[in-house]
Amino acid sequence: MTATMPPQKESKDDDDGSQNLSRHSSIKQTRSVPQVELRMENVTYAPLTKSAVIGSNQTQTQRTTILHNITTQISPYQLTAWMGPSGSGKTSLISVAAALTRPHDLIDDSVITVNGEEGSIPKRLVGVVWQDDLLLSNLTVEENIYFAARLKTSQETPDPQVRELTESTMRELGLLHVRDSLVGSPLSAVRGVSGGERKRVSVAVELVVQPSLLLLDEPTSGLDATTALSLMTTLKDLAAFGHSIAVVIHQPRTTIYNMFDHLLLLSKGRAIFDGKPSSARAYLESCPTVVSLPPETGIADWLMDIITDDERKGERTLAKYWNDCSSKTGCADLTQREQSKLGRRLSTLEELQSAPKYDVTFWTQLKLLTVRTLKQQRGERLTTTAAILQLVYLFFTALFWWHLPDNTARIYERNSLLFFMLIAQANGVVINAVTVFQRERALLRRERAKKMYGVASYFLAKTMSDMTNNVLFPLLYGMAVYWTANFRVSALAYVRFILAFYMSLSTAQSMGLFISIIMPNGQLALVLAPPITLFFMIMGGFYIPLQSIHVGIRWATWLSFARYGYSALIINEFEGRDIPCSDDVSVQVGPVGTCPLPGEDVIADMGITGITESYWFNIGMVFALQVVFRFAAYYMLRRTR
Ligand SMILES: Nc1ncnc2c1ncn2[C@@H]1O[C@H](COP(=O)(O)OP(=O)(O)OP(=O)(O)O)[C@@H](O)[C@H]1O
């Protein structure tokens, strides 16, 4: 497919001096981007917030007005800057523009229009680069960018073209030298790329999908001057393709300031200027309280100084002055923004909303997400630390249960070991499932909002990865313990042991995922997961034989994956063989005096009777539970936004 370029801006009044910059951007445009003009009029953003009641331990819910009556616009072909001191509401304005706030938090006469029509922008057309990045730490820089690009580029675009786009984006952002480095994260064992590089990767991941509206929260923070300039140049070039771009920026150097087409200045949630950056100085100097720009002071530094000074005085003079000025026509000439020269008719909101839901088919989503999840989870689960943990478990297990003699005196120890293996590994697997999903949740929410993929493909890819990577080490532990403990010597019994152990662990994993999905509060999920697992473990029949569990809660044993897993392991160990008697007469299992003891008596003694005496019944039940957990998890995930 040949690259389709949207009409370029014919010419530009370079009265802001940006024509002096030599720009060598190689950013490529692979598709036509719907142009979006977003206008916010009289926007007052007042979310419900919780605050402490003075003098008591209680909290109260109230509306806090964060943005007051803001009117501004983000237009195609323009690079817009939002500047203001810390706490002036820049980040909140990004949330409003990206339609990430709740509609009822926009109060009074707030109106948002998209291409002239009231409504919020379709989220798939928006890219937001937040200050906190959401990257996949175990993928390389290139992989992070490539997967984002592939998922958001039409199915017909050949892969080499997507690779080329990835390459040019990396080049643009100075990331080629770290393309094969893992991104890493402060929390993971992988240190990864530097903070500034990670920031650039987050920008690249958004930039590569070429959103109509791109909002960036302090993209240059943590970057050196050259890289910051290069990034802003890239954004400026991207705007020239018809994208609408707004950056939150603190104190840009003058070269960067001169690139802006439109400037919004904020102070304590209020606008104090909205218009051409080249007019800001003249306008503000006309305000009686403002000291003129001193010689040899950068304009951005001066702007911050006068806003901070005004905030310190507490009279909101600049906001009032702007309010007076913008409500009259007196300063219209000074502040008039450069009119965007749109190359074509803007799409209606309905047209913007009616685009195909996803750029690539379900199967492509599934393939990409499976590869991506496998890579990410391999780095999280198949780590040296995880291997060492299993070796420690193996050491202790072998220490206490080494080569158990196969006689009636050691039946209890055999059973206890089977149960210990289940409890130790299932608990770890559940905690892991909870933690990993809590980490993925934010990324999933963001990517779903951008319509990069559907829940079904994400969930299926995750399930496939969960079934392999995540239970591999625990399974290897079980396979080793089988021989160190001297369980039943038979190839068939070994295979059946592996199957029962694997099914129990993967069901525990599905339960962990379900818990994690239904509890958005990650800390609560982590606190509750172990007792829930323990409850089902007790229902497993080792601590209390099934027939002795109180009749009021005995029904819960039918919901316990541990019951079926443990029963299958016990049946596999004892069914169809006789256990030689021990000389130790104090040990009694089964009918007194039976020698050798039939394995079936051991099984019956555990309360495993009737239909549950069948190995395959238990495997079937644990499988069914797994399916139920997975479907419930999927259903709940679809319902959450
Ligand atoms: N959900 C919220 N509840 C209560 N207060 C909030 C909420 N969101 C933002 N604020 C407050 O609103 C003000 C503006 O916050 P915002 O993060 O938008 O500012 P900012 O200009 O981006 O600041 P910074 O440059 O430090 O990132 C701050 O005082 C902040 O504490």
The ligand as a MOL file (V3000), in Angstrom:
LIG
                    3D

  0  0  0     0  0            999 V3000
M  V30 BEGIN CTAB
M  V30 COUNTS 31 33 0 0 0
M  V30 BEGIN ATOM
M  V30 1 N -9.2000 14.3350 41.5250 0
M  V30 2 C -8.7490 15.4020 42.2030 0
M  V30 3 N -9.1950 15.6650 43.4500 0
M  V30 4 C -8.7760 16.7330 44.1400 0
M  V30 5 N -7.8870 17.6170 43.6690 0
M  V30 6 C -7.3960 17.4030 42.4570 0
M  V30 7 C -7.7890 16.2870 41.6470 0
M  V30 8 N -7.1300 16.3510 40.4830 0
M  V30 9 C -6.3500 17.4400 40.5510 0
M  V30 10 N -6.5060 18.0820 41.7270 0
M  V30 11 C -5.8830 19.3280 42.1450 0
M  V30 12 O -6.1060 20.2550 41.1110 0
M  V30 13 C -4.9740 21.0640 40.9210 0
M  V30 14 C -4.4890 20.9560 39.4830 0
M  V30 15 O -3.9250 19.6710 39.2970 0
M  V30 16 P -3.1900 19.2580 37.9550 0
M  V30 17 O -2.5580 17.9500 38.1790 0
M  V30 18 O -4.1560 19.3620 36.8450 0
M  V30 19 O -2.1100 20.4140 37.8590 0
M  V30 20 P -0.8250 20.5330 36.9160 0
M  V30 21 O -0.8210 21.9110 36.4000 0
M  V30 22 O -0.7940 19.4380 35.9160 0
M  V30 23 O 0.3330 20.3360 37.9770 0
M  V30 24 P 1.8110 19.7450 37.7550 0
M  V30 25 O 2.5100 20.6740 36.8220 0
M  V30 26 O 2.3860 19.7780 39.1190 0
M  V30 27 O 1.6700 18.3470 37.2020 0
M  V30 28 C -3.9440 20.6100 41.9380 0
M  V30 29 O -4.0230 21.4520 43.0470 0
M  V30 30 C -4.3810 19.2170 42.2860 0
M  V30 31 O -4.0220 18.8820 43.5940 0
M  V30 END ATOM
M  V30 BEGIN BOND
M  V30 1 1 1 2
M  V30 2 1 2 3
M  V30 3 2 2 7
M  V30 4 2 3 4
M  V30 5 1 4 5
M  V30 6 2 5 6
M  V30 7 1 6 7
M  V30 8 1 6 10
M  V30 9 1 7 8
M  V30 10 2 8 9
M  V30 11 1 9 10
M  V30 12 1 10 11
M  V30 13 1 11 12
M  V30 14 1 11 30
M  V30 15 1 12 13
M  V30 16 1 13 14
M  V30 17 1 13 28
M  V30 18 1 14 15
M  V30 19 1 15 16
M  V30 20 2 16 17
M  V30 21 1 16 18
M  V30 22 1 16 19
M  V30 23 1 19 20
M  V30 24 2 20 21
M  V30 25 1 20 22
M  V30 26 1 20 23
M  V30 27 1 23 24
M  V30 28 2 24 25
M  V30 29 1 24 26
M  V30 30 1 24 27
M  V30 31 1 28 29
M  V30 32 1 28 30
M  V30 33 1 30 31
M  V30 END BOND
M  V30 END CTAB
M  END
